[in-house]
Amino acid sequence: MIKFLFFINSFSLYTLITFAQRKEIIRPDGSSIAVNIIDQKIQQLMDSAGVTGLSVGIIQDNKPVFIKSYGYKNKILDQPGNVNTSLYAASFTKSLFAYLVMQLVDQKRIDLDKPLYQYLPKPLPEYTGYKDLQGDDRWKIITARHCLSHTTGFPNWRFLNPKGSQKLEIFFMPGSHYAYSGEGLYLLQMVIETITGNKLEELAREQVFTPLGMARSSFIWQPVFDSDYANGHSVDEDSFAVKKRSEANAGGSMQTTITDYTNFIAAVLQGKGLSEAAKGEMLSPQIHINSKKQFPSLNNDTTDQYRSIQLSYGLGWGLFNAGSYGRAFFKEGHSDDGWEHYLIALPEKKTALVLMGNSMNSESIYKELVSTVIGVNIPWEWEGYPLYKPAIKLSGNLLQKYTGRYTGKFNAIFLVENNQLKVESADAGLPKTVLYATSEDLFFMRVFPVTLEFLKTQKGRWKK
């Protein structure tokens, strides 16, 4: 334990010293951006969009050159984050699992195109959790390639079954088109554990975490995380309770840090741990995408909007053509308890940007932030990312002028708490909710699409 802590503290010190000396970042087009400009831009976006905490990793020449934490790991407790704070990885987990599976492919322990049931000692519907597939023999078609490319036909998770049944079903012929599915990754996990005789956490520790020096990463919660972890935060920056997961799930149970995950992406770009063939297959299009949105995953609305960028999915990663920068690979991470992440990498330019946000407002700034730092336009509309609505800060004295009971169609009470203007209305069924200013008399809510305007009387007082 002493050696483990010493390693972390030493690496943290090394990180701070190394990156503090770097004054600029070279973009893929050869232009430079000063580190202090990046700092200013990030802080401006976070303040305007209400992003509580954000961790950022930048890779150049396939090596990490910038790793930094901004904001809070827990705003309620006034605790700032750092580059070794434990973060919930959400669906960043899926890409690391895909990398692990490709290692097993290299070792010839699994074939991407062999039906998964052939690795199991009994038919899939006889396993707990897969009885719903009885009577639909399409489960015999599903392969590891289908699971990693999100073409199994499963819903994202069975509780999101669009029929409302919460059953696991196959909605289309496996391999025929794309529909994001954590269930596919979870099935592949069961098969991998059967083939190897080891649990996912043991495999990941042996083949990924230890070789790549990811000392603070795990598919299950570790006691060492208790001393330094981040909470997710709501759109109004309230803190969610942390979930200490005790069961590994390839679809999204991993804890990691911005340092560990940035180093992992650097390893992927360098081809560490994989043959050139396995890396090439992992980052090659497996299925073209023509859905209007990524979610809901079984939505049948289609479009040609993304044909020009060749939007597709590889094995564990999204792909698109970034023009003169070549093919990009990307991955999102999202959890409704306050986690929103984004990764984009440009292999031909040996460049990547890792963003890990512990705020439900994080995704609203990613389009602008990615464009600013590395000059790439991401498919944000397909990913369902909102664009933030800028807010300004008003003084506590000015906010006090709006307080009181207002009458009209709905009676409402306005009050100031923690230097924030809030409103509640029993008539409208509105609990106490934060209001954000766009000017001295216009406010909006982040929780609901509502805008409020304060009007003055002829005497210059606010109408109530």
C-alpha positions in Angstrom: 0.0 0.0 0.0 2.9 2.4 0.8 4.5 1.7 -2.6 1.1 2.2 -4.3 0.5 5.6 -2.7 4.1 6.7 -3.4 3.6 5.8 -7.1 0.5 7.9 -7.3 2.0 10.9 -5.4 5.2 10.7 -7.5 3.2 10.6 -10.8 1.0 13.4 -9.7 4.0 15.6 -8.9 5.7 14.6 -12.2 2.5 15.4 -14.1 2.2 18.9 -12.5 5.9 19.7 -13.1 6.0 18.4 -16.7 2.7 20.0 -17.9 3.2 23.3 -16.0 6.3 23.9 -18.1 4.4 23.5 -21.4 3.2 26.9 -22.6 1.4 26.0 -25.8 -0.3 23.1 -27.5 0.1 22.3 -31.2 -3.1 21.7 -33.0 -3.4 19.1 -35.7 -3.3 21.8 -38.4 0.1 22.9 -37.1 -1.2 26.1 -35.4 -0.6 26.6 -31.7 -2.8 27.6 -28.8 -1.4 28.9 -25.6 -2.1 26.8 -22.5 -3.4 29.9 -20.7 -5.9 30.5 -23.5 -7.1 26.9 -23.0 -7.4 27.5 -19.3 -9.4 30.8 -19.9 -11.7 29.1 -22.5 -12.5 26.2 -20.3 -13.2 28.3 -17.3 -15.4 30.7 -19.4 -17.4 27.8 -20.8 -17.7 26.1 -17.4 -18.9 29.3 -15.7 -21.4 30.2 -18.5 -22.8 26.6 -18.8 -22.8 25.7 -15.1 -20.3 22.8 -15.5 -19.2 21.8 -12.0 -16.1 19.9 -12.7 -14.1 19.0 -15.8 -10.9 16.9 -16.3 -9.0 17.3 -19.5 -6.3 15.3 -21.2 -4.5 16.2 -24.5 -2.3 13.9 -26.5 0.3 15.0 -29.0 2.7 12.8 -31.0 0.9 9.9 -29.3 2.0 11.0 -25.8 0.1 12.9 -23.1 1.2 16.6 -23.0 -1.5 18.2 -20.9 -3.6 16.7 -18.1 -5.5 19.0 -15.8 -8.5 19.1 -13.5 -10.9 22.1 -13.3 -13.6 22.9 -10.8 -15.0 20.7 -8.1 -15.1 17.0 -7.4 -17.8 17.9 -4.8 -19.2 21.4 -5.0 -21.4 21.0 -1.9 -18.3 20.3 0.2 -16.2 22.9 -1.7 -13.7 20.2 -2.7 -11.6 20.8 -5.9 -10.7 17.8 -8.0 -7.2 16.8 -9.2 -5.6 14.7 -11.9 -5.8 11.5 -9.6 -9.3 11.9 -8.4 -11.4 8.8 -9.1 -14.0 9.4 -11.7 -16.9 7.2 -12.9 -16.0 6.2 -16.4 -19.6 5.4 -17.6 -19.5 4.2 -21.2 -15.8 4.9 -21.5 -15.7 1.4 -20.0 -16.9 -0.1 -23.2 -13.9 1.0 -25.3 -11.4 -0.3 -22.8 -13.3 -3.6 -22.7 -13.2 -3.7 -26.6 -9.4 -3.2 -26.4 -9.2 -6.2 -23.9 -11.3 -8.4 -26.2 -9.0 -7.5 -29.2 -6.1 -8.7 -27.1 -7.9 -12.0 -26.7 -8.4 -12.1 -30.4 -4.7 -11.7 -30.9 -4.1 -14.6 -28.5 -6.6 -16.7 -30.5 -8.8 -17.2 -27.4 -11.8 -15.9 -29.2 -12.8 -15.4 -32.8 -14.7 -12.3 -33.7 -17.0 -14.1 -36.1 -17.7 -17.4 -34.3 -21.2 -17.4 -32.8 -20.9 -16.8 -29.1 -23.2 -19.7 -28.1 -20.6 -22.1 -29.4 -18.3 -21.0 -26.5 -20.9 -21.8 -23.9 -21.6 -25.2 -22.3 -25.4 -24.8 -22.6 -27.8 -22.9 -24.8 -28.0 -19.1 -24.1 -31.7 -19.1 -23.1 -30.8 -21.5 -20.3 -28.7 -18.9 -18.5 -30.2 -16.6 -15.9 -31.0 -13.3 -17.6 -31.4 -14.7 -21.1 -34.6 -16.8 -20.7 -36.5 -14.1 -22.6 -34.7 -15.2 -25.8 -36.3 -18.6 -25.8 -38.2 -19.1 -29.1 -36.1 -16.6 -31.1 -33.2 -18.5 -32.6 -31.4 -15.4 -33.8 -29.4 -15.5 -30.6 -27.4 -18.3 -32.4 -26.2 -15.7 -34.9 -24.7 -13.2 -32.4 -20.9 -12.9 -32.5 -18.3 -10.8 -30.7 -18.1 -8.5 -33.7 -21.8 -7.8 -33.4 -21.4 -7.0 -29.7 -18.5 -4.6 -30.2 -20.1 -2.9 -33.2 -23.5 -2.5 -31.5 -25.3 -4.6 -34.1 -26.7 -7.4 -31.9 -30.3 -6.2 -32.2 -30.6 -5.8 -28.5 -32.0 -2.6 -26.8 -29.4 -0.5 -25.0 -30.5 -2.1 -21.7 -33.5 -4.4 -21.3 -35.2 -1.9 -18.9 -35.3 0.5 -22.0 -37.2 -2.0 -24.1 -39.4 0.3 -26.3 -42.3 -2.0 -25.7 -42.2 -1.2 -22.0 -41.8 -4.9 -21.1 -38.3 -4.6 -19.7 -37.5 -7.9 -21.4 -34.4 -8.7 -23.4 -35.4 -9.0 -27.1 -33.7 -9.1 -30.5 -35.3 -6.3 -32.6 -33.5 -6.9 -35.9 -31.3 -9.4 -37.6 -27.9 -9.3 -35.9 -25.3 -7.4 -38.1 -27.9 -5.7 -40.2 -27.7 -2.2 -38.7 -26.4 -0.1 -35.8 -28.2 0.3 -32.4 -26.1 1.1 -29.3 -26.4 -1.6 -26.8 -24.8 -2.2 -23.4 -26.6 -5.5 -23.3 -24.4 -6.8 -26.1 -21.2 -5.9 -24.2 -22.6 -7.6 -21.1 -23.3 -10.8 -23.0 -19.8 -10.7 -24.5 -18.4 -10.3 -20.9 -20.1 -13.5 -19.8 -18.7 -15.4 -22.8 -15.2 -14.0 -22.2 -15.3 -15.0 -18.5 -16.4 -18.5 -19.5 -13.6 -18.9 -22.1 -10.8 -17.7 -19.8 -12.2 -18.9 -16.5 -11.4 -15.5 -15.0 -13.6 -12.6 -13.9 -13.5 -9.4 -15.9 -11.7 -7.4 -13.2 -8.9 -10.1 -13.0 -8.5 -10.1 -16.8 -8.4 -6.3 -17.0 -5.9 -6.0 -14.2 -3.6 -8.6 -15.8 -3.9 -7.4 -19.4 -4.6 -3.7 -19.3 -4.4 -1.9 -16.0 -1.1 -3.2 -14.8 0.8 -3.2 -18.1 -0.4 0.3 -18.9 0.3 1.7 -15.3 -3.4 2.4 -14.7 -3.0 2.2 -10.9 -6.3 3.9 -10.1 -8.6 2.1 -12.5 -10.9 -0.8 -11.8 -14.2 -2.3 -13.0 -15.3 -2.4 -9.3 -15.0 0.1 -6.5 -11.7 -0.3 -4.6 -11.2 1.0 -1.0 -8.3 3.2 -2.1 -10.8 5.3 -4.1 -12.5 6.4 -0.8 -9.8 9.0 -0.1 -10.2 10.9 -3.4 -13.3 10.5 -5.6 -15.7 12.8 -7.4 -19.5 13.0 -7.2 -21.7 13.6 -10.2 -23.6 16.9 -10.2 -27.1 17.9 -11.5 -27.8 20.7 -14.0 -28.3 22.9 -10.9 -25.0 21.7 -9.5 -26.4 19.7 -6.7 -24.3 16.7 -5.8 -25.4 13.1 -6.4 -24.4 10.3 -4.1 -21.6 8.2 -5.5 -22.3 4.6 -6.5 -19.7 2.2 -5.3 -20.2 -0.7 -7.7 -19.2 -4.2 -6.5 -20.0 -6.1 -9.7 -18.0 -5.6 -12.9 -20.0 -4.7 -16.0 -18.3 -4.3 -19.4 -21.0 -1.9 -20.4 -20.2 0.7 -17.7 -18.9 0.0 -14.2 -15.3 1.3 -14.4 -13.7 3.8 -12.1 -10.7 5.6 -13.5 -8.9 9.0 -13.5 -8.2 11.5 -16.2 -4.5 10.5 -15.9 -5.1 6.8 -16.3 -7.6 7.2 -19.2 -5.5 9.6 -21.1 -2.6 7.2 -20.8 -4.8 4.4 -22.1 -5.8 6.4 -25.2 -2.1 7.1 -25.8 -1.4 3.4 -25.6 -4.2 2.7 -28.1 -2.7 5.3 -30.5 0.7 3.8 -30.0 -0.6 0.3 -30.7 0.6 -1.0 -27.3 -0.7 -4.5 -26.4 -2.2 -5.1 -29.8 -1.0 -6.4 -33.1 -1.2 -4.0 -36.0 -3.9 -6.2 -37.5 -6.0 -6.2 -34.4 -5.6 -2.4 -33.9 -6.5 -1.9 -37.6 -9.6 -4.1 -37.3 -10.7 -2.4 -34.1 -10.6 1.1 -35.7 -12.1 0.1 -39.1 -15.8 0.7 -40.0 -17.9 -2.3 -39.2 -21.3 -0.8 -39.8 -22.3 2.5 -41.4 -24.7 4.7 -39.5 -27.7 6.5 -41.0 -29.8 7.1 -37.8 -30.8 10.7 -37.1 -29.8 10.4 -33.5 -27.8 7.9 -31.5 -30.6 7.6 -28.9 -33.0 6.2 -28.3 -31.0 3.3 -29.7 -33.8 1.5 -31.6 -35.2 4.7 -33.2 -35.9 3.9 -36.9 -35.6 7.5 -38.2 -32.9 7.7 -40.8 -31.0 10.4 -42.6 -28.2 11.0 -45.2 -26.9 13.9 -43.1 -23.8 12.1 -41.9 -22.9 10.3 -45.1 -20.4 13.0 -46.0 -18.4 12.3 -42.9 -18.7 8.5 -43.3 -20.2 8.1 -39.8 -19.8 4.5 -38.7 -18.9 2.2 -35.8 -15.8 0.1 -35.4 -15.2 -2.4 -32.6 -15.8 -0.4 -29.4 -15.4 3.1 -31.0 -17.4 5.5 -33.2 -15.7 6.6 -36.4 -16.0 9.5 -38.8 -14.0 11.3 -41.5 -12.4 14.4 -40.1 -11.4 15.8 -43.5 -7.7 16.6 -43.9 -7.1 15.1 -40.5 -8.1 11.6 -41.6 -10.4 9.2 -39.8 -11.3 10.1 -36.2 -12.3 7.7 -33.6 -14.5 8.8 -30.6 -16.4 7.6 -27.6 -18.9 9.1 -25.3 -19.7 8.4 -21.7 -23.0 9.4 -20.1 -24.8 8.6 -16.9 -27.9 10.3 -15.5 -26.3 10.7 -12.1 -24.1 13.5 -13.3 -21.4 12.1 -15.6 -20.7 13.2 -19.2 -17.5 12.4 -21.1 -16.1 12.7 -24.6 -13.0 11.4 -26.3 -11.9 12.1 -29.9 -8.6 10.9 -31.4 -7.0 11.5 -34.8 -4.6 8.6 -35.4 -3.0 10.1 -38.5 -2.2 13.3 -36.5 -1.2 11.3 -33.4 -3.5 13.6 -31.4 -6.4 13.1 -29.0 -8.5 15.0 -26.5 -10.1 13.4 -23.5 -12.9 15.2 -21.6 -14.4 13.8 -18.4 -17.1 15.9 -16.8 -18.8 15.3 -13.4 -21.8 17.5 -14.4 -25.0 17.1 -16.3 -24.1 20.3 -18.2 -20.8 19.1 -19.5 -22.0 17.9 -22.9 -23.3 21.3 -23.8 -19.8 22.7 -24.1 -18.1 19.8 -25.9 -18.8 21.0 -29.4 -17.1 24.4 -28.8 -14.4 23.0 -26.6 -13.3 20.3 -29.1 -13.3 22.9 -31.9 -11.2 25.4 -29.9 -8.6 22.9 -28.7 -8.0 20.7 -31.8 -10.1 22.3 -34.5 -12.5 19.4 -35.3 -16.3 19.6 -35.7 -17.8 16.6 -33.9 -21.2 15.0 -34.9 -22.8 16.6 -31.9 -26.4 16.6 -33.3 -26.3 12.8 -33.8 -24.9 12.4 -30.3 -27.8 14.5 -29.0 -25.5 17.1 -27.4 -27.3 20.3 -26.4 -25.7 23.7 -26.9 -25.4 25.6 -23.6 -27.4 28.7 -23.0 -25.0 31.4 -21.7 -25.7 32.7 -18.2 -24.3 35.7 -16.5 -23.8 36.3 -12.8 -25.7 39.0 -11.0 -24.7 40.3 -7.5 -26.5 39.2 -4.4 -27.8 42.7 -3.8 -29.4 42.8 -7.3 -31.0 39.4 -6.9 -32.6 40.5 -3.6 -34.7 42.9 -5.7 -36.6 40.1 -7.3 -37.6 38.3 -4.1 -41.1 38.1 -2.9 -44.5 36.6 -3.8 -45.7 37.1 -7.4 -49.3 36.6 -8.4 -50.8 35.8 -11.8 -51.8 32.7 -13.6 -49.6 30.8 -11.1 -48.7 32.1 -7.7 -44.9 31.9 -7.2 -42.4 32.7 -4.5 -38.9 34.0 -5.4 -36.1 33.8 -3.0 -32.3 34.0 -2.8 -30.3 31.0 -1.4 -26.5 30.6 -1.7 -26.3 33.7 -3.9 -28.8 32.1 -6.4 -32.2 33.2 -7.3 -34.8 30.5 -7.0 -38.5 30.1 -7.6 -41.1 27.7 -6.4 -44.8 27.4 -7.1 -47.3 25.0 -5.5 -49.9 26.0 -8.1 -47.6 25.0 -11.0 -46.2 21.9 -9.2 -42.8 23.5 -9.4 -40.3 22.6 -6.6 -37.7 25.1 -5.6 -35.7 25.6 -8.8 -32.6 27.7 -9.7 -33.0 30.6 -12.2 -30.1 31.8 -14.4 -29.8 35.3 -15.8 -29.1 36.2 -19.4 -29.7 39.9 -18.6 -30.9 42.0 -15.7 -34.5 41.1 -16.4 -34.4 37.8 -18.2 -33.9 34.4 -16.5 -34.2 30.8 -17.6 -34.2 27.3 -16.0 -31.9 24.5 -16.8 -34.2 21.9 -15.5 -37.1 22.9 -17.7 -37.3 24.9 -21.0 -38.8 27.9 -19.2 -37.8 31.6 -19.6 -39.0 34.3 -17.2 -39.0 38.0 -17.7 -39.3 40.5 -14.8 -41.3 43.7 -15.8 -41.1 47.0 -14.0 -44.0 49.3 -13.0 -44.0 52.9 -14.0 -42.4 53.6 -10.6 -39.5 51.4 -11.5 -40.4 48.6 -9.1 -40.7 45.0 -10.2 -44.3 43.8 -10.7 -45.4 41.3 -8.2 
